[in-house]
């Protein structure tokens, strides 16, 4: 299967795969490989694992077998021994608003665990990790960090936008349409028509939601070659990117270039700068904290505030704007934004990447156009930004001592003070909203949805979209110890930590308590003294665990705080 390329092992270290391919005592092992079509040339080549979460369960992943095939070709043609194996995925959009969404964050951990296990068990030398749906991306990069094998991340690409009544639409419009129908602002027939056109093919959701945010971050942090995040799922350049990933993986093994060699504090700060500049998903806060914990990089949640304070928002993409990932691709992709940040001294140009280049060198080689030279109304320069501050804020206060996360998609001087209506789970809040009870100025709190309490920290796009669809995106505040989708917009605060299940102050709230939310002062607090909170927590009866066996119980007990990435790996930073 391998080409005639002679492989130079680079460093003096032997390939780990020789443990299963070299010597007379490995004849049985080689026989197993021969049964799969491998030959003598393969046994002297680096074994590159290609974990592939292809599935018919989501358009994000339905095409990944073709993407994987191109990556396998790249490995093979560069003198590697490509080994494909499967991993799981969960469709967040399909499980959204159901009990099944509890599986989403757990799937990040299962993906990381499974890739780590196969790579370890089969003695692989390197990886091309493929991701489509939201949790694939961090799960795959976490696995690469854990194994510390030379690794390249490969995104499957995003879906093209649909068209409805002469305008581009995405799945975000559908979720908000549900709220609009409930409020009488849209007819069921119009929603039905939009449903039939919103998702025209394969690929991840098209806006700067979680999948595209993490794909963009894979470039900024150094795990993927520049320009690899933006090609859509169903264009030929997506497969060119896949072949290149396979080639780079073999070259990384040859050079002995591992994630621990290029991931650093500077890498993570670059990733955050990119996230806040493009208005990326709040989920990236959770995933970057988890990746940093796996990498042994001391990343504090307050770093997101520090970087947002100095990095303006310069891209106007969905959910806050109108444009999608393909629009960014057509003007040069993520490197356009990275160049602007680098030239404004908002990026660490000396941070290393998987190619062995520094970020500055990689940007120079990619040679993206300058924003001021583009006819792109959705991209602004640092000198003339959309907002002076980046899109992510971390709020603290006596309601969230370890922090809570909000993404600013509109007016950035949000302040609210008023009584809360508290719900014990997402379904109760959704029913309240769908029944038309929401009014301007309301504060809705949802608890018991954190990593342990859910378990699994559900995304609540259904609730936030229903609120937005009824015209209350900016005048109704919603907070939770659960998560929000990357498609969420408006006055929505997630990741409140500590969570209710860990005895956080959110567990002490009662209907009518006065909540203060101030975006400028980075505050999320309740008008209660420390003594009152402590007494209420002491008097509170902890809800029974809903799951006492199976995968939800197992991972639910293992999750750490959202403030540290909600990791389950016992060897990294926890509570």
GIPEPE-V47935 format. One record per residue. RES is the residue in one letter. SS is DSSP state (hx for helix, st for strand, lp for the rest). BURIAL is I if it has 9 or more other ideal C-beta (glycine too) atoms within 8 Angstrom, else O. D_LAST is the distance of its C-alpha to the last C-alpha in whole Angstrom. Layout:
RES_SS_BURIAL_D_LAST, RES_SS_BURIAL_D_LAST
This chain:
X_lp_I_48, X_lp_I_47, X_lp_O_49, X_lp_O_51, X_lp_O_49, X_lp_O_49, X_lp_I_45, X_lp_O_44, X_lp_I_41, X_lp_O_41, X_lp_O_39, X_lp_O_40, X_lp_O_37, X_lp_O_39, X_lp_I_37, X_lp_I_35, X_lp_I_37, X_hx_O_40, X_hx_O_38, X_hx_O_39, X_hx_I_42, X_lp_O_44, X_lp_O_47, X_hx_O_49, X_hx_O_46, X_hx_I_45, X_hx_O_48, X_hx_O_46, X_hx_I_43, X_hx_I_45, X_hx_O_47, X_hx_O_44, X_hx_I_44, X_hx_I_48, X_hx_O_48, X_lp_O_45, X_lp_O_48, X_lp_I_46, X_lp_I_49, X_hx_O_50, X_hx_I_49, X_hx_I_45, X_hx_I_45, X_lp_O_45, X_lp_I_43, X_lp_I_39, X_st_I_37, X_st_I_35, X_st_I_33, X_st_I_33, X_st_I_30, X_st_I_32, X_lp_I_30, X_lp_I_34, X_lp_I_34, X_lp_O_37, X_lp_O_34, X_lp_I_34, X_lp_I_36, X_lp_I_33, X_lp_I_33, X_lp_I_37, X_lp_I_39, X_hx_I_36, X_hx_O_39, X_hx_O_41, X_hx_I_38, X_hx_I_37, X_hx_O_41, X_hx_I_41, X_hx_I_38, X_hx_I_40, X_hx_I_43, X_hx_I_42, X_hx_I_40, X_hx_I_44, X_hx_I_46, X_lp_I_44, X_lp_I_44, X_lp_I_41, X_st_I_41, X_st_I_39, X_st_I_37, X_st_I_36, X_st_I_34, X_st_O_32, X_lp_I_29, X_lp_I_28, X_lp_I_27, X_lp_I_27, X_lp_I_29, X_hx_I_27, X_hx_O_30, X_hx_O_31, X_hx_I_28, X_lp_I_28, X_lp_I_28, X_lp_O_28, X_hx_O_26, X_hx_O_26, X_hx_I_24, X_hx_I_21, X_hx_I_22, X_hx_I_21, X_hx_I_18, X_hx_I_18, X_hx_I_21, X_hx_I_19, X_hx_I_17, X_hx_I_21, X_hx_I_22, X_hx_I_20, X_hx_I_20, X_hx_I_24, X_hx_I_25, X_hx_I_23, X_hx_O_25, X_hx_I_29, X_hx_I_28, X_hx_O_28, X_hx_O_30, X_lp_I_33, X_lp_I_33, X_lp_I_33, X_lp_I_33, X_st_I_32, X_st_I_31, X_st_I_32, X_st_I_29, X_st_I_30, X_st_I_28, X_lp_I_30, X_lp_I_28, X_hx_I_25, X_hx_I_22, X_hx_I_24, X_hx_I_24, X_hx_I_20, X_hx_I_20, X_hx_I_23, X_hx_I_22, X_hx_I_19, X_hx_I_21, X_hx_I_23, X_hx_I_21, X_hx_I_20, X_hx_I_23, X_lp_O_24, X_lp_I_28, X_st_I_30, X_st_I_29, X_st_I_30, X_st_I_29, X_st_I_31, X_st_I_31, X_lp_I_34, X_lp_I_35, X_st_I_35, X_lp_I_37, X_lp_I_40, X_st_I_41, X_st_I_43, X_st_O_46, X_st_I_47, X_lp_O_50, X_lp_O_50, X_st_O_46, X_st_O_43, X_st_I_41, X_lp_I_37, X_hx_I_35, X_hx_I_34, X_hx_I_37, X_hx_I_38, X_hx_I_34, X_hx_I_36, X_hx_I_39, X_hx_I_38, X_hx_I_37, X_hx_I_40, X_hx_I_42, X_hx_I_41, X_lp_I_42, X_lp_O_45, X_lp_O_45, X_lp_I_45, X_lp_O_48, X_hx_O_46, X_hx_O_49, X_hx_I_47, X_hx_I_44, X_hx_O_46, X_hx_I_47, X_hx_I_44, X_hx_O_42, X_lp_O_45, X_lp_I_45, X_lp_I_41, X_st_O_40, X_lp_O_43, X_lp_I_42, X_lp_I_39, X_lp_I_36, X_st_I_33, X_lp_I_33, X_lp_I_35, X_lp_I_33, X_lp_I_30, X_lp_I_28, X_hx_I_25, X_hx_I_27, X_hx_I_29, X_hx_I_26, X_hx_I_24, X_hx_I_28, X_hx_I_29, X_hx_I_25, X_hx_I_26, X_hx_I_29, X_hx_I_28, X_lp_I_25, X_lp_I_28, X_lp_I_27, X_lp_I_30, X_lp_I_34, X_lp_I_35, X_lp_I_37, X_lp_I_35, X_lp_I_33, X_lp_I_36, X_lp_I_39, X_lp_I_39, X_lp_I_38, X_lp_I_42, X_lp_O_44, X_hx_O_45, X_hx_O_43, X_hx_I_40, X_hx_I_41, X_hx_I_42, X_hx_I_39, X_hx_I_38, X_hx_I_41, X_hx_I_39, X_hx_I_36, X_hx_I_38, X_hx_I_40, X_hx_I_37, X_hx_I_35, X_hx_I_38, X_hx_I_38, X_hx_I_35, X_hx_I_35, X_hx_I_38, X_hx_I_37, X_lp_I_34, X_lp_I_32, X_lp_I_28, X_hx_I_25, X_hx_O_24, X_hx_O_27, X_hx_I_27, X_lp_I_23, X_lp_I_22, X_hx_O_21, X_hx_I_24, X_hx_I_24, X_hx_I_21, X_hx_I_22, X_hx_I_25, X_hx_I_24, X_hx_I_22, X_hx_I_26, X_hx_I_27, X_hx_I_25, X_hx_I_26, X_hx_I_29, X_hx_I_30, X_lp_I_28, X_lp_I_26, X_lp_I_23, X_lp_I_20, X_hx_I_19, X_hx_I_19, X_hx_I_16, X_hx_I_14, X_hx_I_16, X_hx_I_16, X_hx_I_13, X_hx_I_12, X_hx_I_16, X_hx_I_15, X_hx_I_12, X_hx_I_14, X_hx_I_17, X_lp_O_15, X_lp_I_16, X_lp_O_14, X_lp_I_14, X_lp_O_13, X_lp_I_13, X_lp_O_16, X_hx_I_18, X_hx_I_19, X_hx_I_21, X_hx_O_22, X_hx_I_24, X_hx_I_25, X_hx_O_26, X_hx_O_29, X_lp_I_29, X_lp_I_31, X_st_I_31, X_lp_I_34, X_st_I_35, X_lp_I_36, X_st_I_34, X_lp_I_34, X_lp_I_32, X_lp_I_33, X_lp_I_36, X_lp_O_39, X_st_I_38, X_lp_I_37, X_hx_I_36, X_hx_I_39, X_hx_I_41, X_hx_I_38, X_hx_I_39, X_hx_O_43, X_lp_I_43, X_lp_I_41, X_lp_I_37, X_hx_I_34, X_hx_I_36, X_hx_I_38, X_hx_I_35, X_hx_I_33, X_hx_I_37, X_hx_I_37, X_hx_I_33, X_hx_I_35, X_hx_O_38, X_lp_O_36, X_lp_O_34, X_lp_I_31, X_lp_I_30, X_lp_I_29, X_lp_I_33, X_lp_O_32, X_lp_I_29, X_st_I_30, X_lp_I_30, X_lp_I_31, X_lp_O_35, X_lp_O_35, X_lp_I_35, X_st_I_34, X_hx_I_33, X_hx_I_36, X_hx_O_38, X_hx_I_37, X_hx_I_37, X_hx_O_41, X_hx_O_42, X_hx_I_41, X_lp_O_43, X_lp_I_42, X_lp_O_44, X_lp_I_43, X_hx_I_42, X_hx_O_45, X_hx_O_47, X_lp_I_46, X_lp_O_47, X_lp_O_44, X_lp_O_44, X_lp_I_40, X_st_I_39, X_lp_I_39, X_lp_I_39, X_hx_I_37, X_hx_O_40, X_hx_O_40, X_lp_I_37, X_lp_O_36, X_st_I_34, X_lp_O_33, X_lp_I_29, X_lp_I_27, X_lp_I_26, X_st_I_23, X_st_I_21, X_st_I_18, X_st_I_18, X_st_I_17, X_st_I_18, X_lp_I_18, X_lp_I_17, X_st_I_14, X_st_I_13, X_st_I_10, X_st_I_13, X_st_I_15, X_st_I_18, X_st_I_21, X_st_I_24, X_lp_I_27, X_lp_I_30, X_lp_I_33, X_lp_O_34, X_lp_O_31, X_lp_O_32, X_lp_I_30, X_st_O_30, X_st_I_30, X_st_O_30, X_st_I_31, X_st_I_30, X_st_I_28, X_st_I_29, X_st_I_26, X_st_I_25, X_lp_O_23, X_lp_I_24, X_hx_I_25, X_hx_O_28, X_hx_I_29, X_hx_I_29, X_hx_I_31, X_hx_O_33, X_hx_I_33, X_hx_I_34, X_hx_I_36, X_lp_O_38, X_lp_O_39, X_lp_O_37, X_lp_I_36, X_lp_O_37, X_lp_O_37, X_lp_O_34, X_lp_I_32, X_st_I_28, X_st_I_27, X_st_I_23, X_st_I_22, X_lp_I_19, X_lp_I_18, X_lp_I_17, X_lp_I_14, X_lp_I_12, X_lp_I_12, X_lp_I_15, X_lp_I_17, X_lp_I_16, X_lp_I_16, X_lp_I_16, X_lp_I_20, X_st_I_22, X_lp_I_24, X_hx_I_27, X_hx_I_30, X_hx_I_29, X_hx_I_29, X_hx_I_32, X_hx_I_34, X_hx_I_33, X_hx_I_34, X_hx_I_37, X_lp_I_38, X_lp_O_38, X_lp_I_35, X_lp_I_33, X_lp_O_33, X_lp_O_34, X_lp_I_31, X_st_I_28, X_st_I_25, X_st_I_21, X_st_I_19, X_lp_I_15, X_lp_I_17, X_st_I_18, X_lp_I_22, X_lp_I_24, X_lp_I_25, X_lp_I_29, X_lp_I_27, X_lp_I_29, X_lp_I_29, X_lp_I_28, X_st_I_24, X_st_I_21, X_st_I_18, X_st_I_14, X_st_I_14, X_st_I_11, X_lp_I_9, X_lp_I_12, X_hx_I_14, X_hx_I_13, X_hx_I_10, X_lp_O_13, X_lp_I_12, X_hx_I_16, X_hx_I_17, X_hx_I_18, X_hx_I_20, X_lp_I_22, X_lp_O_26, X_lp_O_29, X_lp_O_30, X_lp_I_28, X_st_I_28, X_st_I_26, X_st_I_26, X_st_I_25, X_st_I_26, X_lp_I_26, X_lp_O_28, X_lp_O_26, X_lp_I_22, X_st_I_22, X_st_I_21, X_st_I_21, X_st_I_23, X_lp_O_26, X_lp_I_25, X_lp_O_24, X_hx_O_21, X_hx_O_23, X_hx_I_24, X_hx_I_20, X_hx_O_19, X_hx_O_23, X_hx_I_22, X_hx_I_19, X_hx_O_21, X_hx_O_24, X_lp_O_22, X_lp_O_22, X_lp_O_19, X_lp_O_21, X_lp_O_22, X_lp_O_20, X_lp_O_22, X_lp_I_22, X_lp_O_22, X_lp_O_23, X_hx_O_24, X_hx_O_21, X_hx_I_20, X_hx_I_19, X_hx_O_18, X_hx_I_15, X_hx_I_14, X_hx_O_13, X_hx_I_11, X_lp_I_9, X_lp_I_6, X_lp_I_6, X_hx_I_9, X_hx_I_8, X_hx_I_7, X_lp_I_10, X_lp_I_9, X_lp_I_10, X_lp_I_11, X_lp_I_12, X_lp_O_11, X_lp_O_12, X_lp_I_10, X_lp_O_7, X_lp_O_4, X_lp_O_0
